[in-house]
C-alpha cells in the first residue's frame, strides 16, 4: 500500500478490488496485504500482466467505508 490510508478499511477475509478485480484479503502486513490468485483469474484479467512495483488501483470494500464514516460522525475515530 502506498500509505496507511487504506489500512483501517482492509480486514482478513474482507474484499478488496485491484484494478477492478474483486478479491479476498488473505493476510495483512505492514503497509501491505496479500490475496490469493488462481491461474484462471490471472489469465482472464489484467492481473496476470502486472509487474512488481507497478501502480494499480486499489478500492476497499464499501462496508469498511461505511463503518469508518459512521465512527467519524460519532467522533470515535
C-alpha atoms as one frame of an Amber mdcrd trajectory, in Angstrom:
protein
   0.000   0.000   0.000   1.338   3.439  -0.786   0.027   4.885   2.502  -1.757
   3.959   5.714  -4.997   5.433   4.360  -6.381   2.010   3.362  -5.276   0.132
   6.486  -8.478   0.652   8.525 -10.587  -0.442   5.561  -8.927  -3.820   4.993
  -9.596  -6.913   7.079  -8.615 -10.557   6.598 -11.259 -12.375   4.535 -12.722
  -8.997   3.521 -12.960  -7.734  -0.032 -10.575  -5.520  -1.976 -10.615  -4.649
  -5.667  -7.291  -4.460  -7.503  -7.593  -2.844 -10.915 -11.316  -3.594 -10.844
 -10.936  -7.270  -9.931 -12.706  -8.140  -6.673 -10.507 -10.303  -4.454 -10.462
 -11.653  -0.905  -7.821 -10.350   1.507  -5.789 -13.379   2.610  -3.438 -11.602
   5.045  -2.374  -8.168   6.229   1.167  -6.924   6.759   2.965  -3.659   7.447
   1.692  -1.390   4.667   0.777  -4.464   2.630  -1.917  -7.033   2.047  -1.978
 -10.427   0.374  -4.519 -12.013  -1.943  -4.501 -15.472  -3.482  -4.892 -15.718
  -7.231  -5.810 -18.790  -9.215  -4.474 -19.353 -12.737  -7.871 -18.642 -14.314
  -8.060 -15.177 -12.705  -4.544 -14.374 -13.878  -5.432 -15.492 -17.410  -8.722
 -13.623 -17.843  -7.911 -10.337 -16.084  -5.153  -7.756 -16.376  -3.636  -9.009
 -13.099  -1.550 -11.629 -14.905   0.331  -8.870 -16.736   1.247  -6.802 -13.666
   4.916  -6.293 -12.862   6.419  -5.913  -9.357   6.147  -2.293  -8.244   3.665
  -1.385 -10.975   0.981   1.106  -9.914  -2.516  -0.306  -9.520  -5.904   0.990
  -8.491  -6.936  -0.347  -5.076 -10.507   0.018  -3.853 -11.542  -1.087  -0.356
 -14.803  -2.830   0.455 -17.734  -0.441   0.805 -18.750  -1.886   4.196 -15.452
  -0.744   5.686 -16.011   2.720   4.248 -19.472   2.888   5.830 -18.087   1.831
   9.203 -15.224   4.363   9.156 -17.632   7.134   8.127 -20.140   6.195  10.833
 -17.459   6.172  13.528 -16.094   9.512  12.305 -19.522  11.112  12.506 -19.859
   9.856  16.078 -16.445  11.274  16.925 -14.961   7.910  17.858 -12.112   7.799
  15.325
